[in-house]
Amino acid sequence: MNHYARIDDTWMPKSGEKITEREFGRYYPEGKKQERTMQDILREKGIDVSNIIIYNGATGSFLDNNTRGGILSHRLMHGIRKDCTSIESILKYIHILNRNYGTDTQVYLCDAPTLGKLPISTMAIGPKLKKMAKNYSNVVYVSSPARRFFYHTTDGSLTFDIHYDEKDYENFEAHILHTINENYAATKNLIQLDRTLLQESRKIEESLKRKSEDWSYGFVGEAIEEKCQDLEKQGQDPVPFLKRAKAYLKNRSPYDFYYIGQKNVAQYAKR
């Protein structure tokens, strides 16, 4: 990861205040001991680990097509669809790790920048990302705050730039941190609930013995109530978690939770 950060710094245009070589070496140290792969990061777990990934995507291929001589038919939606396919693959992989490896990695999936206060650039991207996030217990959609597109340069002239400047990044980072604060506890509990229900459904499937509908309904209810109580003990309002859990379980019950009673999951979700 440090290696790729160094490549980005080499090729990306520089603007604003620059960090020193010494600071750069501290932030992105070289050497085998310092280098970690994405696999290393995704597999981190432990009672004292809060593994959070902030994912900015869905615009790279679009920009490549429009700034690097892409063919005309690929200038609009082709790049967005291409990037969304890649995002979905990565989200599925992280979700599978959480389920099978016992990690609690959360992903905060960020929307594309707006044009001022108008969501022009996000009309084709935002709905796709928002819908995608609802399919995973560990993913939270992050809307894009208003930003500028015209900036004053150091010589006082006005210039157009599709990228954030330092102030925009500060606002964006504050918005992301606010979203994490609002969603972290509920998301962690939903990840654990998803893992518990999936593992129980797999056990029943592998035992070749269906349990009674009453048992299944009770198991689902108790698992959800336990997570609500955990949130209350932490001083958190369990209502947002409960609302999200119901929608998530209803959406995925035919695929992941069938053997603990698909009807029971759906029935509980209607409460």
C-alpha positions in Angstrom: 0.0 0.0 0.0 2.9 2.4 0.8 4.4 1.5 -2.6 1.2 2.6 -4.5 0.9 5.7 -2.4 4.5 6.7 -3.5 3.5 6.1 -7.2 0.5 8.3 -6.8 2.6 11.1 -5.3 5.0 10.8 -8.3 2.4 11.0 -11.0 -0.4 13.1 -9.5 -0.3 16.9 -10.0 0.7 18.9 -6.9 -1.2 21.8 -5.5 -1.4 23.6 -2.1 0.9 22.9 0.8 3.3 20.0 0.2 4.7 17.6 2.9 8.4 17.3 3.3 10.5 14.3 2.2 10.9 13.4 5.9 7.2 13.5 6.5 6.6 11.5 3.4 9.0 8.8 4.6 7.2 8.7 8.0 3.7 8.4 6.4 4.8 5.9 3.7 7.9 4.0 5.0 9.7 1.6 2.7 11.0 -1.8 3.5 9.5 -5.3 4.0 8.6 -4.7 7.7 6.6 -1.6 6.8 4.8 -2.8 3.7 1.4 -4.4 4.1 -0.9 -5.7 1.4 -4.6 -5.2 1.2 -5.0 -8.8 2.3 -3.1 -8.1 5.5 -5.3 -5.1 6.3 -8.6 -6.9 5.5 -7.7 -9.8 7.8 -6.9 -7.8 10.9 -9.2 -8.6 13.7 -9.3 -8.5 17.5 -11.3 -7.0 20.4 -9.3 -3.8 20.2 -9.3 -3.5 16.3 -11.7 -1.1 14.5 -11.0 -1.9 10.8 -12.6 0.8 8.7 -12.2 1.2 5.0 -13.2 4.5 3.3 -13.9 3.6 -0.4 -13.8 6.3 -3.0 -14.6 4.9 -6.4 -16.9 4.8 -9.5 -15.2 7.7 -11.3 -11.8 6.5 -12.3 -12.7 4.7 -15.5 -15.1 7.5 -16.4 -12.3 10.1 -16.1 -9.8 7.9 -17.9 -12.2 7.5 -20.9 -12.7 11.3 -21.0 -9.1 12.5 -20.4 -7.1 9.7 -22.1 -8.6 9.4 -25.5 -11.3 6.7 -24.8 -13.6 5.8 -27.7 -16.7 8.0 -28.0 -19.2 5.3 -27.1 -17.4 4.8 -23.7 -17.4 8.4 -22.7 -20.6 8.4 -20.5 -21.9 5.3 -18.6 -19.4 2.6 -19.7 -16.7 3.7 -17.3 -19.2 4.1 -14.4 -20.6 0.6 -15.0 -17.0 -0.8 -15.2 -16.0 0.7 -11.9 -19.3 -0.3 -10.2 -18.6 -3.9 -11.2 -15.2 -3.7 -9.6 -16.6 -2.1 -6.4 -19.2 -4.9 -6.1 -16.5 -7.6 -6.4 -14.4 -6.0 -3.6 -17.5 -5.5 -1.4 -18.4 -9.2 -1.8 -14.9 -10.3 -1.0 -14.8 -8.2 2.2 -18.3 -9.5 3.2 -17.2 -13.1 2.7 -14.1 -12.5 4.9 -16.3 -11.0 7.7 -18.6 -14.0 7.5 -16.0 -16.8 7.2 -12.9 -15.4 8.8 -14.5 -13.6 11.7 -13.4 -10.1 10.9 -15.6 -7.0 11.4 -14.3 -4.8 8.6 -16.6 -1.9 7.8 -16.7 -0.1 4.5 -17.9 3.5 4.0 -18.8 3.8 0.3 -18.5 7.4 -0.8 -20.5 9.1 -3.5 -18.9 11.1 -6.3 -18.4 14.9 -5.9 -21.4 17.1 -6.5 -21.3 20.2 -8.8 -21.8 22.9 -6.2 -25.0 22.1 -4.4 -26.4 20.3 -7.4 -26.0 16.5 -7.5 -25.3 16.5 -11.2 -22.2 14.3 -11.1 -23.9 11.9 -8.7 -27.2 11.3 -10.5 -25.8 8.4 -12.4 -23.5 7.1 -9.6 -25.2 7.8 -6.2 -28.3 5.7 -6.7 -26.1 2.7 -7.8 -23.8 3.0 -4.8 -26.7 3.5 -2.3 -28.5 0.4 -3.7 -25.2 -1.6 -3.6 -24.6 -0.7 0.1 -27.9 -2.1 1.2 -26.9 -5.6 0.0 -24.1 -5.9 2.6 -24.2 -5.9 6.4 -20.9 -4.0 6.7 -21.3 -1.3 4.1 -22.6 2.3 4.7 -23.3 4.7 1.9 -21.7 8.2 2.3 -23.4 11.1 0.5 -21.2 13.8 -1.1 -21.2 17.2 0.6 -21.5 20.4 -1.5 -18.2 21.7 -2.9 -16.8 24.2 -5.4 -15.5 23.8 -8.9 -13.9 27.2 -9.4 -10.9 28.1 -7.2 -8.5 31.1 -6.8 -4.9 30.2 -7.6 -1.9 31.6 -5.8 -1.7 34.5 -8.3 -5.3 35.4 -7.7 -6.7 34.1 -11.0 -9.8 31.9 -11.1 -9.5 28.3 -12.4 -11.8 25.3 -12.9 -10.8 22.0 -11.3 -12.9 18.8 -10.9 -10.8 17.8 -7.9 -11.3 18.8 -4.3 -9.0 21.5 -2.8 -7.7 21.4 0.8 -10.8 23.0 2.2 -13.2 20.7 0.3 -11.2 17.7 1.5 -11.5 18.9 5.1 -15.3 19.2 4.7 -15.4 15.8 3.0 -13.3 14.2 5.8 -15.5 15.8 8.5 -18.6 14.4 6.7 -17.1 10.9 6.5 -16.2 11.0 10.2 -19.7 12.1 11.1 -21.2 9.2 9.1 -18.8 6.8 10.8 -19.8 8.1 14.3 -23.5 7.8 13.4 -23.2 4.2 12.0 -20.2 2.4 13.5 -22.0 0.7 16.5 -25.1 -0.3 14.5 -22.9 -1.6 11.6 -20.7 -3.7 13.9 -23.8 -5.3 15.5 -25.3 -6.0 12.1 -22.1 -7.7 10.9 -22.1 -9.9 13.9 -25.9 -10.7 13.6 -25.4 -11.6 9.9 -22.6 -14.0 10.8 -24.6 -15.6 13.7 -27.7 -16.2 11.5 -25.7 -17.4 8.5 -23.6 -19.9 10.6 -26.8 -21.3 12.2 -28.5 -21.7 8.9 -25.5 -23.6 7.6 -25.4 -25.9 10.6 -29.1 -26.8 10.0 -28.5 -27.3 6.3 -25.5 -29.6 6.9 -27.3 -31.6 9.6 -30.1 -32.4 7.1 -32.7 -31.8 9.9 -35.1 -28.9 9.7 -36.0 -27.4 13.0 -39.5 -26.3 13.9 -40.8 -22.9 12.7 -41.3 -21.8 16.3 -37.7 -22.5 17.2 -36.4 -20.6 14.1 -38.6 -17.6 14.9 -37.4 -17.6 18.5 -33.8 -17.9 17.5 -34.0 -15.0 15.0 -35.8 -12.8 17.5 -33.4 -13.5 20.4 -30.4 -12.8 18.2 -31.8 -9.4 17.1 -32.9 -8.5 20.7 -29.5 -9.4 22.0 -27.9 -6.9 19.6 -30.4 -4.2 20.5 -29.6 -4.7 24.2 -25.9 -4.4 23.4 -26.5 -1.1 21.8 -28.5 0.2 24.7 -25.7 -0.8 27.1 -23.4 1.4 25.0 -25.8 4.3 25.2 -26.8 3.9 21.6 -30.4 4.1 20.2 -31.2 0.6 18.8 -34.0 1.8 16.5 -31.7 2.7 13.5 -30.0 -0.7 13.9 -33.4 -2.5 14.1 -34.8 -0.8 11.1 -31.6 -1.6 9.0 -31.5 -5.2 10.3 -35.1 -5.9 9.3 -34.6 -4.5 5.8 -31.3 -6.4 5.4 -32.7 -9.8 6.6 -35.8 -9.5 4.4 -33.6 -8.8 1.4 -31.2 -11.7 1.9 -33.3 -14.3 3.7 -33.9 -16.5 0.6 -30.2 -16.7 -0.2 -28.4 -16.8 3.1 -30.9 -17.6 5.9 -33.3 -20.1 4.4 -32.6 -23.0 6.8 -33.5 -20.9 9.9 -36.9 -20.3 8.3 -37.2 -17.9 5.5 -40.8 -17.1 6.5 -39.7 -16.5 10.0 -37.0 -14.0 9.0 -39.5 -12.2 6.8 -42.2 -12.3 9.5 -39.8 -10.9 12.1 -38.8 -8.2 9.6 -42.4 -7.0 9.4 -42.7 -6.4 13.1 
